[in-house]
Amino acid sequence: MKLLNKLYNLNRSLLSDDNHIALEYINSEIPLTIHKYKSGEKCFDWTIPKKWKVNRGTLKDSNGNIVIDCYNNILHLINYSTSFSGKILKNDLINYLHYDKDLPDAIPYRTSYYNDNWGFCLTYNQFQQLTDDVYYIDIDTEFEDDHLLIGEATIKGSSKQEVVLTSYYCHPNQINDGLSGVILLIELYNKLKTLNLKYTYKFFFWPETIGCLTALSNNLINPNCTEYALVATTVGKGDAHYKKTYLDNHSIDNIILELVGNKKKYQPTGSDERQLSSQSIRIPTGVLTTIPYEQFPEYHTSADDLNFVSMDTINNMVELYLKILLTYESYDKYKMLIGGGEPFLSKYNLYRSIGTPGNSKHEIIRNWILHYCDGTKNIKDISKLLDLPEQDIAEYILQYEKNQIIRKV
């Protein structure tokens, strides 16, 4: 909780001075390599923006009394708001104000990263108290060239295949959305670091979307050797939920769905799973959360605070992640040793000696198992595809291994 408090109070964004501090705090818990990428650098079709620096952000009434001050809560200012100073009529000011009637005491979180806009966010109760005809705006912000920061922590495994675990640190004054995932990954790293692991685990901390795209375009992540990815966010409140990979039946899907009852099919909306699953990348990426983003009223508001989340819930989710990763580690995948079509099973006394019409149940199962031994399936996957117990599949697998028809990969 101490680290959460430190991170919570920082003015974190896509690029900001406090991003450096945030990664220093994370680095004090786990060893990070910090990658830096300049403003203006192209990342596929995107461009890394400038750093947002806030000097002032106040709204005053007609008597000069401060009604809103972003120093009380940075959410009062649209993230990446441009500067504006001057007198404005209330009827015009309303177009630059954002509030949430359903949460009248909460400040909404609004962004304008890639468009020039200015504006304030306030509680609905504050909005109702705006009775003057005239108000005064004083927003002073700057945009400077700086660096987008990506923190990476790696635990080496025996295999070249990698597992990518991500969260984002860019949502200021919010806990469940973003920071809960950061804390989870830190705790998960510390539980995995002393184990003998098959896969190499890469933990990434970045600003949402542009951070993921920057990592991909600069080859911090290699899709060709990435086994799967999981996005950790909103893990601090409620029961576990899982959004499946775009493949729908990847090995990680099959393992998680035996442990998590709340599930959702993949859709190209949400967080960094979109970028990791996109057309030129195609990394199978799931999102393991508690209450998913956009499904709790406090989402993207000041009500997503330290009182909203539970450290017990975050710790429970750490244990769930750990169980899933280690379960995945325990399963081998299989690949055919014999190329050029299916193997000549008669040579191994694994085919009938007299040809007859049709196929027995045994033969159908046998052929399907060989069909799925392409290096992408494990025993659990095959058992689900054939709707058979894993033990039944294991017996065939053992037989094929003994005859050197297939091998573990």
N, C-alpha and C positions, 0 to 999 in steps of 0.2 A: 504493500500500500504506500510505502514511503516513496518508491520510484514513481508510482502513479501520480502522487501529489506533485512531484517535481515536473513531470512531463505535462501534466494537465495545465499548469499555469504558464506554459510557454506559448508564445505567438508563432505557432507552427503553420506553415503553408507550403505551397509548391517550392518556392525558394524564399528563405527568410534567414535573418541572423540567428534566430532561435533554433532553426533546424540543426545548425552546428552544435548547439548546446544539447539538443535532444539526443543526437548520436553520441556525444561524449558521455551522457548519462547511460545510454545503452552499452557503450563500450566499457564502462566501469563494471558491468555485470557479466558480459561475455566478450571475447576478443573479436573485434570488428576490423575488416578491411574497408576503408571508406573510399569509394570511387567518386570522382568529381567530373562533372561535364558542364561545359560553358554555356551560358545563355547564348541563344542564336544557333546552337548546334542542331543540325537536322537529325531527326530520329524517325526513319521511314517518312511518312507524310506529315509528321508533326515537327514543331520547332520548340526547343527548350525556352521558356519565357524568361523575363528578367526577374530579379528579386523585388519583392514588394516590401517597402519600408513605410511604416506609419509614424508620422510626426504628431498629428492631431486628428480628432474626429468628433466634433461637438455639434449639437443642435441646441440653439438658445431660443427662448420665447421673446416676445416683443419688448420685455423689460430687461433683457440681457441675462436672465437666469438660465443656467445650464439644465436642459431637459434630458439630454442623452450625452454621454461621454464614453467613447470607446475604451478609455483607460479603465473604466469600471468593468467592462467585459468586451473583449475584442469582437465578439459576435455582433455587437451593435453596428459594426461597419461591414458592409458587403466585402467579402474577401476579394482582394485585388481591386478595390474601389479606386477610381481616379480622384484627383483633387477637384474641389469646388468650394468657392467662397462667395457668399453674397446673401442678399435679402430675397425671400421667396414667400409668395402667398400660400396660405394653407391649402387652398384648392389645387395648387400646382405641386406642393410638397407631397401630397398624398401619393402621387405617382412614383415617388422615390422611397416610400416606406413599405416595410414588409413585416407582417405579424401573423399570428396563428390564433384564430378565434377558438379553436378546440382546446388549446393549451394557453389560456389567457395570461398565465404568469411566466411563460417561457419565451425566450428570445429565439427566433428561428435562425438557422445558419444558411446563408445564401452566398453564392460565389459568382464571379464574373471574370474568370481567369483569362479568357481569350477574346474579350470584347471590352470596349471602353464604356464603363458605366460607373455611376456613383449612387450611393444610397445608404439608408440606415435600416437596421432591423431592431424591433422593439417588441415588448410584450403588448398584447391586445389591451390590457388594462392601462398601459402607458399611452397607447394610441387614443383611448377614449378620453384621456385627460388633456389632449391637445385642443384647447378652446380658443386660442388666439387666432387672429386673422393673418398675422405676419410672423415669420420665423427667420432666424439667421443661421446659415450654414457655414461651418469652418472645417473643411476636410483638407488636410495637407498630407499627401502621400507622395512617395518617390518610387521610380522604377529604375533599378541599376543592374548593370551586368554583374553576374556572380556565377555561382556553380550550383547545379542540381546535385544533391548528395544521396548516394545509395550506400547503405551499410550492409555488408555481407559477412556472415560467419559460416564457416565450413567445417564439417566433421567428415574425415575421410573414411571410406569403406573399402572393402576388398575388390569390389566391382567397379568398372568404369561407368556403370549406370548411376544416374543421379536422381534424387528426389528434391524438388523445389518447394520450399515453405515460405510463404510471404505474408506480410502485413504492411500497413501504411501508417505514417505518423503525422499526416498533414492536417488533420481536423482539430483545430484549436478548441479548448474548453469543452471537449466531449470525451467520454470515457469508453462507453460500450462500442461505439463506432470508431474502430481504429486502435485506440490504445490498449483495449483489453486483449486484442490479438497480439500486439507487441509484447505485452507481459507474458502471454501464453508461450510465445516462441522463445523468449528468454529462458523461461522455466523448462521448456521442452529440451532446449539445447543442453542445459545443465544435467538433465536426466540421461541424455543420449551420449554425452561426450566420453564416458568411461567404458562404453559397451563395445564389443567386437561386432561390427556391422558389415552387412553385405553391400549396402548401397552407400554412396556418398550423399550427405545431406547438406543442402545449401539453404541458409536462412537469409532472407532479404527484407530490409526495412527501407521503404522509399515513399515518396509522395504518390498518391493513387494515380493511376492511368499513365501519366507522363513518365513516372519513375519506372513502371513496368516496361513501357515502350523503349525507354532509354536503355534499360538493361538488355532487352532483346536485340536492339539494333547494334549494341556494342559487344555482343557475344558473351555477356556475362552468363547467359543461359544458352545452352546448346540443345535445341529441340531433339536432335538425333540421338542424344544419349540421356534424355530426361525420361525417366520411368513414368512419373506422374507429378502433379503439383497439387497443393492444397492452399487455399487462401483462408487465413485466420482473421476474422473480424467479428464483431458483435458476439463475443463469447462470455459475457458477464452477467446475463440475466435470463432465467428460464431454462427449458429443456433443450436437449440437443436436436438440431435440424441439419439435414444434409441436402445440398443441391448437387445433383449428379454431374459427371463429366459429359461432354458432348457425345461421347461414344455410347453412353447409357448403360453399358454392361462391361466396362473395364474392370480389371481385377480389383482396383481400389473401390469401385462402386460395390462390388459383390461383398467385400469384406465389411465395409461401413454399414451397408444395409442390413447386415445380420445383427448389428449392435445399435443402430439408430432407426427408430420407427418412423419418425417424421421425415418425409423425403419429398423432393421436388425435381422434376425433369429440368435438364439444362435449357436455358434460354439465353440469347446473346444480350442480356441486360445485367445490371448489377455492378460488380467491381472488376478486379484485374483478371478474373477468369475469362472475361471477354477477349482480352489481349492475348492471353496465353493459349486460348483455343482458336484464335482467328485463322483465316484461310491460309496464310503463309507460315504459320507456326505449328498449330495442331498438337499442342501438348494436352493430354487428358488432364483436366483440372477440375477438382471438386471444391466446394465451399462448405466447410464444417463449422456451423455456428450454433448459437442457442436460438433466440428469437431472431429470424433473419432481418436484415436491414429493410426498411420501409414497412415492416409489419408490427412495429411498436410505435405508439404515438410520440414518444420522446425522441425519435430518430431525427437527426439534424436540428436539434434544438438545445438550448442551455439546460433543459431538464435531464439530458443525458450526462449526469454529473457523478460525483463521487458517491452520492447517496443512492444512485440508481443501480449501480452494479454491486455484485457480491464477490469477494475474493474466494469464498468457498466454491462458488460456481466456476470461476476461472480455474481454480485448482482442479476441480472435477473434470473440466474440459481438457486440462493438461494430461491427466491420467487417461482420458479417452483417446486423445491423440496418440499418446505413447503406446497404448494397447493396439491401436490400429496399425501404427508403423511397424511394431514388432511382429504382429500377425502377418503383415505383408512380407516381412523379412523371412518368415518361417516357411513360406511356400516357394517351391522351385517352379520354373517354367521349362518346357521341353521342346526340343527341336529334332527333326528327323536327321539321322546320320547318313541316310541313303538318299541320294539325289535322283532326279530323272523319273518322277512318277512315284506311285506307291511301291512299297517293298514287296519282293517276291516271298510271300509268307509261307508258301509250301516248303521253301528251303529251310525254314525254321520249325517245321511241323506245327505251324499255326494256322493252317488252312485245311479245309475238308479234303479228303482223298478222292471222294466221288462227287462229281458235279451234279447237282440237282437244281430244279427250278426254285426260285425264291431265295430268301436269306433268313437264317435263324435270328432270334433276338440277340444271341451272343455275337453273331457276325456283324450285325448292324451296329451294336455298341462298339465292337472292336474297330470297325472302319471309321466311325465317328471320332473315336479317340485319336486314331492316326491322322485323321483330317485336321484335328485341332492342334496337333503337335507341330506348330509353326513358329515357336519361340515367343508367342504372345499370350499363351494360356497356361494357367496352373490347374492343379487338381480341383480346386474349388470352382473355378470358372467352368471347367468341363462338366463337373457334377451338376451344376446349375443348368447348363445348356442341355444336358441329357436327362435331367430330373432324376438322378440316381445318387445314392449315398457316396460320399467321398471315398470310403473304404473300397467300394466296388471299382471305382476308377483307379485307385492306387494299386489294386491287384494286377490290372492290365498293364499299368505303367511299369511296375516291377518286372513283369514278364518281358516287356519290350526292351527294358534297360539291360536285362541279363543277356538278351540276344543281340545286343549292340545295334538295335534298330533306331533307338532314340537316345538322346542325352539331355542332361540338365544344362540350362543356359543361365 
